[in-house]
Every structure is written in C-alpha cells, then in structure tokens.
Amino acid sequence: DNSISNVLVLGTMLDFGIRQTCIELSDNGIGSLIVSDGVVALTRESQDYTLASIAHGLIKLRYSGEFLNLLNVLKREGSVLI
C-alpha cells in the first residue's frame, strides 16, 4: 500500500493556507506535521492563536530541531511516530 499517511507542512500564511490545508488533509485521514518555527502568520497574535488551536488529532506541531531528530530516527529505523 503506497497511500500517503502524513504530510510535512511549512511556509507562509499559517493562519490561512496552511491551517486550511491541514484541516482538509485531516478530513481525508491524512496526518500533518507542521514545522512550527518554519511557518509565519500575518501577525504574532494570529500565529500564537493558530498554533495553539490547530494542534490536535492528525495535526502535529514540532520545532525544526525536533523534526531533524525525527529524520535521524527515520533513517535508522525506517519509520517514526510523529
């Protein structure tokens, strides 16, 4: 089975595009890992609110350092729990 189960998400427009993308992925049973220091919102208040309210269920937040550690585990073990 080659289906997609998780997607790495980073970039701009956290409070619009990224949030909506993650919600739509979740609606389709696909998990999202947002690199929290690799995204930006229009304002600091919006970023804080969005990051605090989005992480649940299939949507996970990790700092870039944590993500890099996950990649190291993935190389060694072939899979990783996000």
Phi, psi and omega per residue, in radians:
D1 nan 2.072 -3.121
N2 -1.819 0.457 -3.110
S3 -1.263 2.678 3.117
I4 -1.433 2.274 3.125
S5 -2.008 -0.421 -3.135
N6 -2.503 2.588 3.137
V7 -2.297 2.354 3.056
L8 -1.511 2.288 -3.067
V9 -2.222 2.229 3.000
L10 -2.729 2.816 -3.130
G11 2.415 -2.684 -3.087
T12 -1.774 3.023 3.075
M13 1.114 0.812 3.125
L14 -0.923 -0.793 -3.036
D15 -1.330 -0.087 3.094
F16 -2.179 -1.468 -3.020
G17 -1.067 -0.845 -3.083
I18 -1.175 -0.794 3.126
R19 -1.020 -0.826 -3.112
Q20 -1.147 -0.712 3.102
T21 -1.024 -0.803 -3.131
C22 -1.128 -0.680 3.113
I23 -1.135 -0.756 3.127
E24 -1.166 -0.687 3.062
L25 -1.063 -0.780 3.135
S26 -1.059 -0.730 3.106
D27 -1.037 -0.435 3.140
N28 -1.749 0.216 3.071
G29 1.372 0.311 -3.124
I30 -1.884 2.251 3.135
G31 -1.375 2.633 3.103
S32 -2.145 2.424 3.000
L33 -2.038 1.926 3.130
I34 -1.623 2.198 3.046
V35 -1.420 1.750 -2.909
S36 -1.115 -0.518 3.076
D37 -1.647 0.233 3.069
G38 -2.018 0.279 3.112
V39 -2.275 2.762 3.122
V40 -2.532 2.511 3.094
A41 -1.892 3.127 -3.137
L42 -1.174 -0.643 -3.141
T43 -2.348 2.816 3.105
R44 -1.103 -0.708 3.134
E45 -1.100 -0.722 3.121
S46 -1.149 -0.692 3.126
Q47 -1.105 -0.837 -3.137
D48 -1.057 -0.785 -3.125
Y49 -1.126 -0.820 -3.079
T50 -1.123 -0.785 3.129
L51 -1.115 -0.640 -3.139
A52 -1.252 -0.526 -3.036
S53 -1.710 -0.245 -3.026
I54 -1.601 -0.494 -3.019
A55 -1.348 1.830 3.072
H56 -2.974 2.753 3.060
G57 0.971 -2.070 -3.074
L58 -1.476 -0.068 -3.138
I59 -1.827 2.116 -3.105
K60 -2.098 2.635 3.070
L61 -2.026 2.385 3.025
R62 -2.528 2.498 3.011
Y63 -1.235 2.812 -3.104
S64 -1.032 -0.649 3.096
G65 -1.095 -0.729 3.094
E66 -1.121 -0.703 3.133
F67 -1.112 -0.742 3.114
L68 -1.091 -0.651 3.057
N69 -1.115 -0.677 3.090
L70 -1.090 -0.658 3.102
L71 -1.114 -0.669 3.092
N72 -1.099 -0.740 3.088
V73 -1.111 -0.726 3.134
L74 -1.052 -0.727 3.104
K75 -1.067 -0.734 -3.091
R76 -1.327 -0.756 -2.945
E77 -1.851 -0.229 3.101
G78 1.498 -0.250 3.056
S79 -2.674 2.818 -3.114
V80 -2.606 2.483 3.074
L81 -1.607 2.104 -3.141
I82 -1.650 nan nan
